[in-house]
Amino acid sequence: MTDGISRRSAIGLGATAMLAARAARAADAADPVAILSTWDFGKAANAAALAVFKAGGSALDAVEAGAKVPEADPTNHSVGYGGYPDRDGHVTLDAIIMDENGGVGAVAALEDVVHAISVARLVMEKTPHTLLVGEGATRFALDQGMQRTKLLTPEAEKAWRDWLKTAHYQPVANSENRLPGPPGSKLNHDTIGIMARGLDGRMAAACTTSGMAFKMRGRVGDSPQAGCGLFLEKGVGAAASTGVGEEVTRIAGTARVVASMRAGLSPQAACEEAVKHIAQLRGDAIKGLQVGFLALGQDGRLGAYALLPGFTYAVTRHSGAAEILPSASLFSQPA
């Protein structure tokens, strides 16, 4: 009798789960995901991106508009204007933009220009290259009519000077990790990744950042590298990463997520596989570090997973409904 009840209960639970899954798929079909982005501040970026869609703009236009929101926000110290400088006091920006036709444009170590994402798009559309860096990237931006702007705000400069008092300046790659919270955490993260999917199913993606605070001069993380900080493949979907870029770069993280999706994994399972691979590969070396992946499938399904709790992401649907959600994580707390 007990076994019979257990079997009936199991069947009932299974049926309930199937009905819930069908309901979720129906809801997604009725009001599909339009914009997906990393962190709480992604919600405002998503709103700007959705407005572009509503005005008839493309997915590429949408992600550029969305990325420009945190780039122009002086209170956001991990992206664009107001970003924390490197250890020498220079604010340097990295960005990448991709379309589903193989278009890629990126900049790294860009200075004196607020909207790195727009420069990245110009690289994609106006040059035969995919990545410009440093002085050359800045010169190209100015030649294209971008405005020269001092990026180091008084607030960011004060934080840098306070850091210098105890930084014991020396060329140690991880000294930038002396910030509140685990490196790459909600209190010390370093990027916004944003992906868009139109009602026609066409996709685009972008990523922009000022990088890790007080990094070594010349440091470039995963963000502007195609297949590391961002990747998009037509017919499959897109992925973005956040957290400690060096750990993402070691495994070409977003390319790995998209490849897993191409092989048949759901966006959620693909994000989980990449995070678990980092943990297995790096062992004790990643204790206390944060890495997160966010993915959007061509079919509108999404996934998110991180090493540690605290990674959040913003989901905005074509109706305008928006929410900020916490990502699941491999570990329950910093080791």
ABEGO torsion letter per residue (X at the ends): XAAAAAAAAAAAAAAAAAAAAAAAAAAAAABBBABBBBEAAAAAAAAAAAAAAAAGBBAAAAAAAAAAAAAABAABAABEBGBBBBAAGBBBBBBBBBBAAGBBBBBBGBBGBABAAAAAAAAAAABABABBBEAAAAAAAAAAGBBBBBABBAAAAAAAAAAAAAAGBBBBAAAAABBBEBBGBAABBABBBBBBBBAAGBBBBBBBBAEBBGBBBGBBBAAABBGBABBBBBGAEBBBBBEBAAAAAAAGAAAAAAAAAAAGBBAAAAAAAAAAAAAAAAEAAABGBBBBBBBBBAAGBBBBBBABBGBBBBBBBAAGBBBBBBBBBABABBX
